[in-house]
Amino acid sequence: MNKEDFKKMDKNSLKQEVLKLKKELFDLKFKSRAGDVKDYSQFKKLRANIARGLTVLNSKIFK
């Protein structure tokens, strides 16, 4: 997702999306311990999307 997609969401859906992304990151970390991950660039992409979502969420909360 990009920044514009996050900006279109309301607060509740943003919270849900960030939680979903965090769960994906957790699952990916678990899979990497088992040796099932082929593309390690997914870690960076997920962390960046989580940061984008949290940034937009915080800007909506404090406005």
PDB file of N, H, CA, C and O in Angstrom:
ATOM      1  N   MET A   1       0.848  -1.174   0.000  1.00  0.00           N
ATOM      2  CA  MET A   1       0.000   0.000   0.000  1.00  0.00           C
ATOM      3  C   MET A   1       0.890   1.233   0.000  1.00  0.00           C
ATOM      4  O   MET A   1       2.015   1.225   0.499  1.00  0.00           O
ATOM      5  N   ASN A   2       0.347   2.273  -0.571  1.00  0.00           N
ATOM      6  H   ASN A   2      -0.567   2.279  -0.976  1.00  0.00           H
ATOM      7  CA  ASN A   2       1.094   3.525  -0.533  1.00  0.00           C
ATOM      8  C   ASN A   2       0.390   4.511   0.397  1.00  0.00           C
ATOM      9  O   ASN A   2      -0.668   4.227   0.959  1.00  0.00           O
ATOM     10  N   LYS A   3       1.005   5.656   0.534  1.00  0.00           N
ATOM     11  H   LYS A   3       1.864   5.887   0.077  1.00  0.00           H
ATOM     12  CA  LYS A   3       0.523   6.666   1.467  1.00  0.00           C
ATOM     13  C   LYS A   3      -0.897   7.119   1.148  1.00  0.00           C
ATOM     14  O   LYS A   3      -1.693   7.368   2.054  1.00  0.00           O
ATOM     15  N   GLU A   4      -1.206   7.222  -0.118  1.00  0.00           N
ATOM     16  H   GLU A   4      -0.559   7.020  -0.853  1.00  0.00           H
ATOM     17  CA  GLU A   4      -2.539   7.695  -0.530  1.00  0.00           C
ATOM     18  C   GLU A   4      -3.622   6.696  -0.125  1.00  0.00           C
ATOM     19  O   GLU A   4      -4.718   7.098   0.265  1.00  0.00           O
ATOM     20  N   ASP A   5      -3.326   5.400  -0.214  1.00  0.00           N
ATOM     21  H   ASP A   5      -2.436   5.073  -0.531  1.00  0.00           H
ATOM     22  CA  ASP A   5      -4.300   4.385   0.199  1.00  0.00           C
ATOM     23  C   ASP A   5      -4.607   4.492   1.688  1.00  0.00           C
ATOM     24  O   ASP A   5      -5.756   4.358   2.109  1.00  0.00           O
ATOM     25  N   PHE A   6      -3.566   4.735   2.475  1.00  0.00           N
ATOM     26  H   PHE A   6      -2.633   4.844   2.132  1.00  0.00           H
ATOM     27  CA  PHE A   6      -3.770   4.878   3.911  1.00  0.00           C
ATOM     28  C   PHE A   6      -4.565   6.138   4.238  1.00  0.00           C
ATOM     29  O   PHE A   6      -5.391   6.128   5.150  1.00  0.00           O
ATOM     30  N   LYS A   7      -4.327   7.211   3.508  1.00  0.00           N
ATOM     31  H   LYS A   7      -3.656   7.219   2.766  1.00  0.00           H
ATOM     32  CA  LYS A   7      -5.029   8.468   3.784  1.00  0.00           C
ATOM     33  C   LYS A   7      -6.524   8.368   3.514  1.00  0.00           C
ATOM     34  O   LYS A   7      -7.312   9.089   4.127  1.00  0.00           O
ATOM     35  N   LYS A   8      -6.923   7.490   2.610  1.00  0.00           N
ATOM     36  H   LYS A   8      -6.283   6.904   2.112  1.00  0.00           H
ATOM     37  CA  LYS A   8      -8.334   7.338   2.268  1.00  0.00           C
ATOM     38  C   LYS A   8      -9.121   6.583   3.332  1.00  0.00           C
ATOM     39  O   LYS A   8     -10.349   6.661   3.365  1.00  0.00           O
ATOM     40  N   MET A   9      -8.432   5.856   4.197  1.00  0.00           N
ATOM     41  H   MET A   9      -7.435   5.792   4.171  1.00  0.00           H
ATOM     42  CA  MET A   9      -9.104   5.041   5.216  1.00  0.00           C
ATOM     43  C   MET A   9      -9.501   5.889   6.413  1.00  0.00           C
ATOM     44  O   MET A   9      -8.912   6.936   6.682  1.00  0.00           O
ATOM     45  N   ASP A  10     -10.526   5.405   7.132  1.00  0.00           N
ATOM     46  H   ASP A  10     -11.004   4.555   6.913  1.00  0.00           H
ATOM     47  CA  ASP A  10     -10.883   6.067   8.382  1.00  0.00           C
ATOM     48  C   ASP A  10     -10.052   5.458   9.512  1.00  0.00           C
ATOM     49  O   ASP A  10      -9.282   4.523   9.291  1.00  0.00           O
ATOM     50  N   LYS A  11     -10.214   5.994  10.724  1.00  0.00           N
ATOM     51  H   LYS A  11     -10.840   6.754  10.903  1.00  0.00           H
ATOM     52  CA  LYS A  11      -9.367   5.592  11.849  1.00  0.00           C
ATOM     53  C   LYS A  11      -9.485   4.103  12.176  1.00  0.00           C
ATOM     54  O   LYS A  11      -8.480   3.426  12.393  1.00  0.00           O
ATOM     55  N   ASN A  12     -10.714   3.605  12.209  1.00  0.00           N
ATOM     56  H   ASN A  12     -11.530   4.156  12.033  1.00  0.00           H
ATOM     57  CA  ASN A  12     -10.910   2.205  12.590  1.00  0.00           C
ATOM     58  C   ASN A  12     -10.313   1.243  11.569  1.00  0.00           C
ATOM     59  O   ASN A  12      -9.676   0.256  11.938  1.00  0.00           O
ATOM     60  N   SER A  13     -10.518   1.529  10.296  1.00  0.00           N
ATOM     61  H   SER A  13     -11.036   2.331   9.997  1.00  0.00           H
ATOM     62  CA  SER A  13      -9.959   0.640   9.276  1.00  0.00           C
ATOM     63  C   SER A  13      -8.439   0.743   9.235  1.00  0.00           C
ATOM     64  O   SER A  13      -7.764  -0.234   8.912  1.00  0.00           O
ATOM     65  N   LEU A  14      -7.892   1.918   9.557  1.00  0.00           N
ATOM     66  H   LEU A  14      -8.441   2.712   9.819  1.00  0.00           H
ATOM     67  CA  LEU A  14      -6.439   2.063   9.643  1.00  0.00           C
ATOM     68  C   LEU A  14      -5.879   1.202  10.770  1.00  0.00           C
ATOM     69  O   LEU A  14      -4.867   0.523  10.602  1.00  0.00           O
ATOM     70  N   LYS A  15      -6.545   1.238  11.915  1.00  0.00           N
ATOM     71  H   LYS A  15      -7.367   1.789  12.052  1.00  0.00           H
ATOM     72  CA  LYS A  15      -6.101   0.414  13.041  1.00  0.00           C
ATOM     73  C   LYS A  15      -6.125  -1.063  12.674  1.00  0.00           C
ATOM     74  O   LYS A  15      -5.197  -1.806  12.993  1.00  0.00           O
ATOM     75  N   GLN A  16      -7.189  -1.483  12.002  1.00  0.00           N
ATOM     76  H   GLN A  16      -7.943  -0.880  11.742  1.00  0.00           H
ATOM     77  CA  GLN A  16      -7.312  -2.879  11.590  1.00  0.00           C
ATOM     78  C   GLN A  16      -6.210  -3.261  10.589  1.00  0.00           C
ATOM     79  O   GLN A  16      -5.639  -4.348  10.670  1.00  0.00           O
ATOM     80  N   GLU A  17      -5.925  -2.370   9.664  1.00  0.00           N
ATOM     81  H   GLU A  17      -6.388  -1.486   9.599  1.00  0.00           H
ATOM     82  CA  GLU A  17      -4.897  -2.641   8.656  1.00  0.00           C
ATOM     83  C   GLU A  17      -3.516  -2.745   9.292  1.00  0.00           C
ATOM     84  O   GLU A  17      -2.729  -3.619   8.929  1.00  0.00           O
ATOM     85  N   VAL A  18      -3.218  -1.856  10.243  1.00  0.00           N
ATOM     86  H   VAL A  18      -3.858  -1.146  10.538  1.00  0.00           H
ATOM     87  CA  VAL A  18      -1.923  -1.908  10.929  1.00  0.00           C
ATOM     88  C   VAL A  18      -1.804  -3.199  11.730  1.00  0.00           C
ATOM     89  O   VAL A  18      -0.743  -3.824  11.739  1.00  0.00           O
ATOM     90  N   LEU A  19      -2.868  -3.602  12.395  1.00  0.00           N
ATOM     91  H   LEU A  19      -3.729  -3.095  12.388  1.00  0.00           H
ATOM     92  CA  LEU A  19      -2.839  -4.864  13.139  1.00  0.00           C
ATOM     93  C   LEU A  19      -2.647  -6.048  12.205  1.00  0.00           C
ATOM     94  O   LEU A  19      -1.925  -6.990  12.531  1.00  0.00           O
ATOM     95  N   LYS A  20      -3.288  -6.002  11.050  1.00  0.00           N
ATOM     96  H   LYS A  20      -3.874  -5.237  10.785  1.00  0.00           H
ATOM     97  CA  LYS A  20      -3.130  -7.077  10.070  1.00  0.00           C
ATOM     98  C   LYS A  20      -1.685  -7.152   9.572  1.00  0.00           C
ATOM     99  O   LYS A  20      -1.127  -8.240   9.430  1.00  0.00           O
ATOM    100  N   LEU A  21      -1.088  -5.992   9.311  1.00  0.00           N
ATOM    101  H   LEU A  21      -1.542  -5.109   9.426  1.00  0.00           H
ATOM    102  CA  LEU A  21       0.296  -5.956   8.842  1.00  0.00           C
ATOM    103  C   LEU A  21       1.264  -6.450   9.914  1.00  0.00           C
ATOM    104  O   LEU A  21       2.237  -7.139   9.609  1.00  0.00           O
ATOM    105  N   LYS A  22       0.994  -6.094  11.168  1.00  0.00           N
ATOM    106  H   LYS A  22       0.203  -5.534  11.416  1.00  0.00           H
ATOM    107  CA  LYS A  22       1.839  -6.578  12.258  1.00  0.00           C
ATOM    108  C   LYS A  22       1.750  -8.088  12.398  1.00  0.00           C
ATOM    109  O   LYS A  22       2.754  -8.750  12.662  1.00  0.00           O
ATOM    110  N   LYS A  23       0.551  -8.638  12.221  1.00  0.00           N
ATOM    111  H   LYS A  23      -0.265  -8.101  12.007  1.00  0.00           H
ATOM    112  CA  LYS A  23       0.384 -10.087  12.283  1.00  0.00           C
ATOM    113  C   LYS A  23       1.134 -10.765  11.139  1.00  0.00           C
ATOM    114  O   LYS A  23       1.756 -11.809  11.333  1.00  0.00           O
ATOM    115  N   GLU A  24       1.075 -10.165   9.936  1.00  0.00           N
ATOM    116  H   GLU A  24       0.569  -9.316   9.779  1.00  0.00           H
ATOM    117  CA  GLU A  24       1.814 -10.706   8.796  1.00  0.00           C
ATOM    118  C   GLU A  24       3.314 -10.722   9.076  1.00  0.00           C
ATOM    119  O   GLU A  24       4.001 -11.689   8.745  1.00  0.00           O
ATOM    120  N   LEU A  25       3.822  -9.645   9.688  1.00  0.00           N
ATOM    121  H   LEU A  25       3.264  -8.860   9.957  1.00  0.00           H
ATOM    122  CA  LEU A  25       5.236  -9.572  10.020  1.00  0.00           C
ATOM    123  C   LEU A  25       5.605 -10.644  11.038  1.00  0.00           C
ATOM    124  O   LEU A  25       6.645 -11.290  10.914  1.00  0.00           O
ATOM    125  N   PHE A  26       4.759 -10.831  12.036  1.00  0.00           N
ATOM    126  H   PHE A  26       3.914 -10.306  12.136  1.00  0.00           H
ATOM    127  CA  PHE A  26       4.997 -11.868  13.038  1.00  0.00           C
ATOM    128  C   PHE A  26       5.039 -13.248  12.378  1.00  0.00           C
ATOM    129  O   PHE A  26       5.935 -14.046  12.651  1.00  0.00           O
ATOM    130  N   ASP A  27       4.070 -13.521  11.515  1.00  0.00           N
ATOM    131  H   ASP A  27       3.342 -12.873  11.293  1.00  0.00           H
ATOM    132  CA  ASP A  27       4.032 -14.811  10.829  1.00  0.00           C
ATOM    133  C   ASP A  27       5.252 -15.005   9.939  1.00  0.00           C
ATOM    134  O   ASP A  27       5.787 -16.109   9.844  1.00  0.00           O
ATOM    135  N   LEU A  28       5.690 -13.933   9.288  1.00  0.00           N
ATOM    136  H   LEU A  28       5.255 -13.036   9.365  1.00  0.00           H
ATOM    137  CA  LEU A  28       6.859 -14.017   8.427  1.00  0.00           C
ATOM    138  C   LEU A  28       8.122 -14.299   9.245  1.00  0.00           C
ATOM    139  O   LEU A  28       8.982 -15.072   8.822  1.00  0.00           O
ATOM    140  N   LYS A  29       8.227 -13.668  10.417  1.00  0.00           N
ATOM    141  H   LYS A  29       7.529 -13.040  10.760  1.00  0.00           H
ATOM    142  CA  LYS A  29       9.367 -13.945  11.301  1.00  0.00           C
ATOM    143  C   LYS A  29       9.355 -15.403  11.741  1.00  0.00           C
ATOM    144  O   LYS A  29      10.399 -16.053  11.793  1.00  0.00           O
ATOM    145  N   PHE A  30       8.182 -15.904  12.052  1.00  0.00           N
ATOM    146  H   PHE A  30       7.334 -15.376  12.009  1.00  0.00           H
ATOM    147  CA  PHE A  30       8.046 -17.296  12.471  1.00  0.00           C
ATOM    148  C   PHE A  30       8.460 -18.238  11.345  1.00  0.00           C
ATOM    149  O   PHE A  30       9.151 -19.230  11.579  1.00  0.00           O
ATOM    150  N   LYS A  31       8.034 -17.922  10.118  1.00  0.00           N
ATOM    151  H   LYS A  31       7.473 -17.116   9.927  1.00  0.00           H
ATOM    152  CA  LYS A  31       8.392 -18.748   8.964  1.00  0.00           C
ATOM    153  C   LYS A  31       9.888 -18.694   8.679  1.00  0.00           C
ATOM    154  O   LYS A  31      10.474 -19.685   8.243  1.00  0.00           O
ATOM    155  N   SER A  32      10.508 -17.542   8.923  1.00  0.00           N
ATOM    156  H   SER A  32      10.032 -16.737   9.277  1.00  0.00           H
ATOM    157  CA  SER A  32      11.940 -17.428   8.652  1.00  0.00           C
ATOM    158  C   SER A  32      12.742 -18.293   9.627  1.00  0.00           C
ATOM    159  O   SER A  32      13.795 -18.818   9.268  1.00  0.00           O
ATOM    160  N   ARG A  33      12.256 -18.440  10.837  1.00  0.00           N
ATOM    161  H   ARG A  33      11.400 -18.013  11.130  1.00  0.00           H
ATOM    162  CA  ARG A  33      12.922 -19.316  11.813  1.00  0.00           C
ATOM    163  C   ARG A  33      12.858 -20.767  11.357  1.00  0.00           C
ATOM    164  O   ARG A  33      13.763 -21.555  11.629  1.00  0.00           O
ATOM    165  N   ALA A  34      11.784 -21.108  10.664  1.00  0.00           N
ATOM    166  H   ALA A  34      11.048 -20.468  10.443  1.00  0.00           H
ATOM    167  CA  ALA A  34      11.619 -22.472  10.172  1.00  0.00           C
ATOM    168  C   ALA A  34      12.314 -22.671   8.823  1.00  0.00           C
ATOM    169  O   ALA A  34      12.440 -23.800   8.348  1.00  0.00           O
ATOM    170  N   GLY A  35      12.761 -21.579   8.212  1.00  0.00           N
ATOM    171  H   GLY A  35      12.659 -20.662   8.598  1.00  0.00           H
ATOM    172  CA  GLY A  35      13.466 -21.668   6.943  1.00  0.00           C
ATOM    173  C   GLY A  35      12.573 -21.698   5.724  1.00  0.00           C
ATOM    174  O   GLY A  35      12.996 -22.154   4.662  1.00  0.00           O
ATOM    175  N   ASP A  36      11.345 -21.224   5.853  1.00  0.00           N
ATOM    176  H   ASP A  36      11.001 -20.854   6.717  1.00  0.00           H
ATOM    177  CA  ASP A  36      10.378 -21.268   4.751  1.00  0.00           C
ATOM    178  C   ASP A  36      10.313 -19.984   3.926  1.00  0.00           C
ATOM    179  O   ASP A  36       9.548 -19.922   2.964  1.00  0.00           O
ATOM    180  N   VAL A  37      11.089 -18.962   4.271  1.00  0.00           N
ATOM    181  H   VAL A  37      11.711 -19.013   5.053  1.00  0.00           H
ATOM    182  CA  VAL A  37      11.011 -17.683   3.574  1.00  0.00           C
ATOM    183  C   VAL A  37      12.033 -17.668   2.436  1.00  0.00           C
ATOM    184  O   VAL A  37      13.214 -17.949   2.640  1.00  0.00           O
ATOM    185  N   LYS A  38      11.557 -17.338   1.242  1.00  0.00           N
ATOM    186  H   LYS A  38      10.598 -17.110   1.077  1.00  0.00           H
ATOM    187  CA  LYS A  38      12.437 -17.260   0.073  1.00  0.00           C
ATOM    188  C   LYS A  38      12.823 -15.815  -0.238  1.00  0.00           C
ATOM    189  O   LYS A  38      13.934 -15.555  -0.701  1.00  0.00           O
ATOM    190  N   ASP A  39      11.913 -14.875   0.013  1.00  0.00           N
ATOM    191  H   ASP A  39      11.010 -15.086   0.389  1.00  0.00           H
ATOM    192  CA  ASP A  39      12.138 -13.475  -0.324  1.00  0.00           C
ATOM    193  C   ASP A  39      12.216 -12.642   0.960  1.00  0.00           C
ATOM    194  O   ASP A  39      11.192 -12.289   1.546  1.00  0.00           O
ATOM    195  N   TYR A  40      13.441 -12.335   1.383  1.00  0.00           N
ATOM    196  H   TYR A  40      14.272 -12.621   0.906  1.00  0.00           H
ATOM    197  CA  TYR A  40      13.627 -11.617   2.634  1.00  0.00           C
ATOM    198  C   TYR A  40      13.344 -10.120   2.511  1.00  0.00           C
ATOM    199  O   TYR A  40      13.349  -9.413   3.518  1.00  0.00           O
ATOM    200  N   SER A  41      13.099  -9.627   1.302  1.00  0.00           N
ATOM    201  H   SER A  41      13.095 -10.201   0.484  1.00  0.00           H
ATOM    202  CA  SER A  41      12.758  -8.217   1.147  1.00  0.00           C
ATOM    203  C   SER A  41      11.349  -7.929   1.663  1.00  0.00           C
ATOM    204  O   SER A  41      10.977  -6.769   1.835  1.00  0.00           O
ATOM    205  N   GLN A  42      10.577  -8.964   1.906  1.00  0.00           N
ATOM    206  H   GLN A  42      10.880  -9.907   1.767  1.00  0.00           H
ATOM    207  CA  GLN A  42       9.228  -8.790   2.456  1.00  0.00           C
ATOM    208  C   GLN A  42       9.269  -8.149   3.840  1.00  0.00           C
ATOM    209  O   GLN A  42       8.355  -7.414   4.213  1.00  0.00           O
ATOM    210  N   PHE A  43      10.329  -8.425   4.602  1.00  0.00           N
ATOM    211  H   PHE A  43      11.072  -9.022   4.299  1.00  0.00           H
ATOM    212  CA  PHE A  43      10.456  -7.835   5.935  1.00  0.00           C
ATOM    213  C   PHE A  43      10.486  -6.311   5.840  1.00  0.00           C
ATOM    214  O   PHE A  43       9.756  -5.623   6.554  1.00  0.00           O
ATOM    215  N   LYS A  44      11.323  -5.801   4.967  1.00  0.00           N
ATOM    216  H   LYS A  44      11.915  -6.360   4.387  1.00  0.00           H
ATOM    217  CA  LYS A  44      11.455  -4.349   4.819  1.00  0.00           C
ATOM    218  C   LYS A  44      10.157  -3.731   4.323  1.00  0.00           C
ATOM    219  O   LYS A  44       9.750  -2.670   4.795  1.00  0.00           O
ATOM    220  N   LYS A  45       9.510  -4.389   3.377  1.00  0.00           N
ATOM    221  H   LYS A  45       9.841  -5.251   2.993  1.00  0.00           H
ATOM    222  CA  LYS A  45       8.257  -3.870   2.834  1.00  0.00           C
ATOM    223  C   LYS A  45       7.167  -3.815   3.895  1.00  0.00           C
ATOM    224  O   LYS A  45       6.431  -2.832   3.980  1.00  0.00           O
ATOM    225  N   LEU A  46       7.059  -4.865   4.704  1.00  0.00           N
ATOM    226  H   LEU A  46       7.656  -5.664   4.635  1.00  0.00           H
ATOM    227  CA  LEU A  46       6.042  -4.888   5.757  1.00  0.00           C
ATOM    228  C   LEU A  46       6.317  -3.830   6.811  1.00  0.00           C
ATOM    229  O   LEU A  46       5.399  -3.131   7.242  1.00  0.00           O
ATOM    230  N   ARG A  47       7.583  -3.704   7.235  1.00  0.00           N
ATOM    231  H   ARG A  47       8.328  -4.272   6.886  1.00  0.00           H
ATOM    232  CA  ARG A  47       7.913  -2.689   8.243  1.00  0.00           C
ATOM    233  C   ARG A  47       7.627  -1.286   7.717  1.00  0.00           C
ATOM    234  O   ARG A  47       7.150  -0.430   8.461  1.00  0.00           O
ATOM    235  N   ALA A  48       7.914  -1.050   6.448  1.00  0.00           N
ATOM    236  H   ALA A  48       8.302  -1.746   5.844  1.00  0.00           H
ATOM    237  CA  ALA A  48       7.653   0.274   5.855  1.00  0.00           C
ATOM    238  C   ALA A  48       6.151   0.549   5.803  1.00  0.00           C
ATOM    239  O   ALA A  48       5.717   1.665   6.088  1.00  0.00           O
ATOM    240  N   ASN A  49       5.356  -0.457   5.442  1.00  0.00           N
ATOM    241  H   ASN A  49       5.709  -1.364   5.211  1.00  0.00           H
ATOM    242  CA  ASN A  49       3.903  -0.275   5.399  1.00  0.00           C
ATOM    243  C   ASN A  49       3.325  -0.042   6.788  1.00  0.00           C
ATOM    244  O   ASN A  49       2.404   0.759   6.951  1.00  0.00           O
ATOM    245  N   ILE A  50       3.856  -0.734   7.788  1.00  0.00           N
ATOM    246  H   ILE A  50       4.603  -1.385   7.655  1.00  0.00           H
ATOM    247  CA  ILE A  50       3.403  -0.516   9.166  1.00  0.00           C
ATOM    248  C   ILE A  50       3.708   0.917   9.581  1.00  0.00           C
ATOM    249  O   ILE A  50       2.861   1.587  10.172  1.00  0.00           O
ATOM    250  N   ALA A  51       4.914   1.389   9.273  1.00  0.00           N
ATOM    251  H   ALA A  51       5.602   0.845   8.793  1.00  0.00           H
ATOM    252  CA  ALA A  51       5.296   2.759   9.630  1.00  0.00           C
ATOM    253  C   ALA A  51       4.413   3.777   8.918  1.00  0.00           C
ATOM    254  O   ALA A  51       4.008   4.771   9.520  1.00  0.00           O
ATOM    255  N   ARG A  52       4.110   3.540   7.641  1.00  0.00           N
ATOM    256  H   ARG A  52       4.439   2.732   7.152  1.00  0.00           H
ATOM    257  CA  ARG A  52       3.228   4.454   6.902  1.00  0.00           C
ATOM    258  C   ARG A  52       1.848   4.508   7.547  1.00  0.00           C
ATOM    259  O   ARG A  52       1.280   5.581   7.749  1.00  0.00           O
ATOM    260  N   GLY A  53       1.325   3.338   7.861  1.00  0.00           N
ATOM    261  H   GLY A  53       1.786   2.466   7.697  1.00  0.00           H
ATOM    262  CA  GLY A  53       0.002   3.277   8.472  1.00  0.00           C
ATOM    263  C   GLY A  53      -0.057   3.971   9.810  1.00  0.00           C
ATOM    264  O   GLY A  53      -1.008   4.697  10.098  1.00  0.00           O
ATOM    265  N   LEU A  54       0.962   3.753  10.634  1.00  0.00           N
ATOM    266  H   LEU A  54       1.735   3.163  10.400  1.00  0.00           H
ATOM    267  CA  LEU A  54       0.987   4.395  11.946  1.00  0.00           C
ATOM    268  C   LEU A  54       1.161   5.905  11.831  1.00  0.00           C
ATOM    269  O   LEU A  54       0.586   6.653  12.621  1.00  0.00           O
ATOM    270  N   THR A  55       1.941   6.357  10.866  1.00  0.00           N
ATOM    271  H   THR A  55       2.408   5.748  10.225  1.00  0.00           H
ATOM    272  CA  THR A  55       2.136   7.789  10.665  1.00  0.00           C
ATOM    273  C   THR A  55       0.828   8.467  10.282  1.00  0.00           C
ATOM    274  O   THR A  55       0.483   9.515  10.828  1.00  0.00           O
ATOM    275  N   VAL A  56       0.110   7.877   9.352  1.00  0.00           N
ATOM    276  H   VAL A  56       0.390   7.026   8.908  1.00  0.00           H
ATOM    277  CA  VAL A  56      -1.169   8.455   8.911  1.00  0.00           C
ATOM    278  C   VAL A  56      -2.178   8.385  10.057  1.00  0.00           C
ATOM    279  O   VAL A  56      -2.933   9.332  10.276  1.00  0.00           O
ATOM    280  N   LEU A  57      -2.195   7.275  10.783  1.00  0.00           N
ATOM    281  H   LEU A  57      -1.582   6.505  10.605  1.00  0.00           H
ATOM    282  CA  LEU A  57      -3.121   7.117  11.909  1.00  0.00           C
ATOM    283  C   LEU A  57      -2.857   8.186  12.968  1.00  0.00           C
ATOM    284  O   LEU A  57      -3.795   8.812  13.460  1.00  0.00           O
ATOM    285  N   ASN A  58      -1.608   8.395  13.318  1.00  0.00           N
ATOM    286  H   ASN A  58      -0.846   7.886  12.918  1.00  0.00           H
ATOM    287  CA  ASN A  58      -1.275   9.406  14.316  1.00  0.00           C
ATOM    288  C   ASN A  58      -1.623  10.812  13.838  1.00  0.00           C
ATOM    289  O   ASN A  58      -2.040  11.653  14.635  1.00  0.00           O
ATOM    290  N   SER A  59      -1.458  11.069  12.565  1.00  0.00           N
ATOM    291  H   SER A  59      -1.120  10.386  11.917  1.00  0.00           H
ATOM    292  CA  SER A  59      -1.804  12.402  12.065  1.00  0.00           C
ATOM    293  C   SER A  59      -3.323  12.616  12.108  1.00  0.00           C
ATOM    294  O   SER A  59      -3.779  13.743  12.301  1.00  0.00           O
ATOM    295  N   LYS A  60      -4.104  11.554  11.931  1.00  0.00           N
ATOM    296  H   LYS A  60      -3.734  10.639  11.774  1.00  0.00           H
ATOM    297  CA  LYS A  60      -5.557  11.689  11.996  1.00  0.00           C
ATOM    298  C   LYS A  60      -6.036  11.816  13.448  1.00  0.00           C
ATOM    299  O   LYS A  60      -7.012  12.515  13.722  1.00  0.00           O
ATOM    300  N   ILE A  61      -5.360  11.150  14.359  1.00  0.00           N
ATOM    301  H   ILE A  61      -4.567  10.582  14.137  1.00  0.00           H
ATOM    302  CA  ILE A  61      -5.762  11.185  15.761  1.00  0.00           C
ATOM    303  C   ILE A  61      -5.494  12.569  16.359  1.00  0.00           C
ATOM    304  O   ILE A  61      -6.321  13.098  17.102  1.00  0.00           O
ATOM    305  N   PHE A  62      -4.344  13.147  16.036  1.00  0.00           N
ATOM    306  H   PHE A  62      -3.672  12.717  15.433  1.00  0.00           H
ATOM    307  CA  PHE A  62      -3.941  14.387  16.685  1.00  0.00           C
ATOM    308  C   PHE A  62      -4.361  15.635  15.932  1.00  0.00           C
ATOM    309  O   PHE A  62      -3.905  16.729  16.265  1.00  0.00           O
ATOM    310  N   LYS A  63      -5.205  15.507  14.939  1.00  0.00           N
ATOM    311  H   LYS A  63      -5.576  14.618  14.668  1.00  0.00           H
ATOM    312  CA  LYS A  63      -5.711  16.699  14.235  1.00  0.00           C
ATOM    313  C   LYS A  63      -6.976  17.181  14.860  1.00  0.00           C
ATOM    314  O   LYS A  63      -7.550  18.172  14.406  1.00  0.00           O
TER     315      LYS A  63
END
